[in-house]
Amino acid sequence: MRHPSSARTKAPAIVRRMAGHIVRLTEGNGTCTSDDLRNAGFTAGEIAAHGHAARDLAAEQLRHLNVAA
């Protein structure tokens, strides 16, 4: 299994930023929707282009956080 930090350094900046929002919102609210991402300032185009990669990265980060807890 790849360490989350290696995925973070290879992902484009927008994917890392979006994943960070997803992680924070998921930890706080239990979920993160596309509306939440739009409210965070991401455009519909950015979400369409990078949302899947950001959600994958966020899921990896959340798994790592859950293992460390």
C-alpha positions as CSV (number, residue, x, y, z in Angstrom):
1,M,0.0,0.0,0.0
2,R,1.3,3.4,-0.9
3,H,1.8,5.9,1.9
4,P,-0.6,8.9,1.7
5,S,2.3,11.4,1.6
6,S,3.6,9.9,-1.7
7,A,0.1,10.3,-3.3
8,R,-0.1,13.9,-2.0
9,T,3.2,14.9,-3.6
10,K,2.3,13.5,-7.0
11,A,-1.2,14.9,-7.2
12,P,-1.8,18.3,-8.8
13,A,-2.2,21.2,-6.4
14,I,-5.9,21.5,-7.1
15,V,-6.5,17.8,-6.3
16,R,-4.5,18.2,-3.0
17,R,-6.5,21.3,-2.1
18,M,-9.8,19.7,-2.9
19,A,-8.9,16.5,-1.0
20,G,-8.0,18.7,2.0
21,H,-11.4,20.2,2.0
22,I,-13.1,16.8,1.6
23,V,-11.1,15.4,4.5
24,R,-11.9,18.4,6.8
25,L,-15.6,18.4,5.9
26,T,-15.9,14.6,6.2
27,E,-14.2,14.6,9.6
28,G,-16.5,17.4,10.8
29,N,-19.8,16.5,9.1
30,G,-19.4,12.9,8.2
31,T,-19.7,13.7,4.5
32,C,-18.7,16.1,1.7
33,T,-21.0,16.9,-1.2
34,S,-20.3,18.7,-4.5
35,D,-22.3,21.6,-3.1
36,D,-19.9,21.7,-0.2
37,L,-17.0,21.9,-2.7
38,R,-18.7,24.7,-4.6
39,N,-19.3,26.5,-1.3
40,A,-15.5,26.1,-0.7
41,G,-14.8,28.0,-4.0
42,F,-14.3,25.2,-6.5
43,T,-16.1,25.6,-9.8
44,A,-18.3,23.0,-11.3
45,G,-15.7,22.4,-14.0
46,E,-13.0,21.8,-11.4
47,I,-15.2,19.4,-9.5
48,A,-16.0,17.5,-12.7
49,A,-12.3,17.4,-13.8
50,H,-10.7,16.7,-10.5
51,G,-13.4,15.5,-8.1
52,H,-12.8,11.8,-8.5
53,A,-9.0,12.1,-8.0
54,A,-9.6,14.3,-5.0
55,R,-12.1,12.0,-3.4
56,D,-9.7,9.0,-4.0
57,L,-6.9,11.0,-2.3
58,A,-9.2,12.1,0.5
59,A,-10.3,8.5,1.1
60,E,-6.7,7.3,1.3
61,Q,-5.9,10.1,3.8
62,L,-9.0,9.3,5.9
63,R,-8.0,5.6,5.9
64,H,-4.6,6.6,7.1
65,L,-6.1,8.9,9.8
66,N,-8.4,6.1,11.0
67,V,-5.5,3.6,11.3
68,A,-3.4,6.1,13.2
69,A,-6.2,6.9,15.7
